[in-house]
């Protein structure tokens, strides 16, 4: 996961209802689209395996990994969101 990237996820066993970027150390400009768009992409698709943002692959992947980790830490089955 991207260093310093923290997310807040609201989910049930079958629905991701919110993803919020709480903090990050990503490079301004390069990561902006991923930080802005990835949370809504994940919520809309209700899955972690959405396409990343062009030019911000590292940040996009970090967000997806952070969301997956948060889901697991909630005691939910992350494989249902892949």
N, C-alpha and C positions, 0 to 999 in steps of 0.2 A: 504494500500500500504506500501511497505517496507520504513522505515524511510530514507529520504535523496535520494531516488531513483527518478531520473528525466530522462525523455525520450524526444526525438524530433521525431515527426511523420510527414511524408509527405503522404497525402492521398487525394483522391477525394471521391465523393459519393459512388463509387463502387470499389475502388482499394486502398490498402495500398501499397505504393511504396517504403517506407523507414522507418526504425525504428532505432534510434541511442540512445544508453545509454549515456546521457550527464554527469551524476554524480551519485554516489552511496556511501553508507556506509556499503556495504555488507562485509562479512567475506572472506578474500582472501583464495583461495583454495577451500572452500566449494561452493562458488557462481560462480566460474570461468566459468564452463560449461554453466550455465544459462545466464550469462552476454554475453558470446561469441555466443551461439547458438539460444537463444530465438528470438532475432530480425529477423534473417534470416528465422526461422521457421514461424514466423507471416507473413512476407512478402511473402514467397513462398506459404503458404496456403491461403493467403489473408483473414485470420480470426484470431480473438483473442483467440479462444478456442482450441488452439493447446495443445498437451501434454507437460507437464513441463519436466524439466531435473531431472533425478533421483538423489537424494541426495541434491537437491537444490529447493525443493518445495516452500519454503517461497519466495525465490528470483524469481522463475519462476512466481508464482502467483502475486507478486508485479509488475513485468514487464507487465504482461497481464492487470492488473488493471490500471497501469500508461498509457498504450497505449489506453485503453478504455476511460479513462478520457481525454486524449489529443484529441481523436476523437470527443468526446462530446464538448470539448472546442472549436473545430474548427467549430462547428455548424452542424456536420454530424450525421447521425443516426447510432449509434454504434451497434444496433441490426442487421444491415445488415452484420456485421462482426463476428457473433456468429454462 
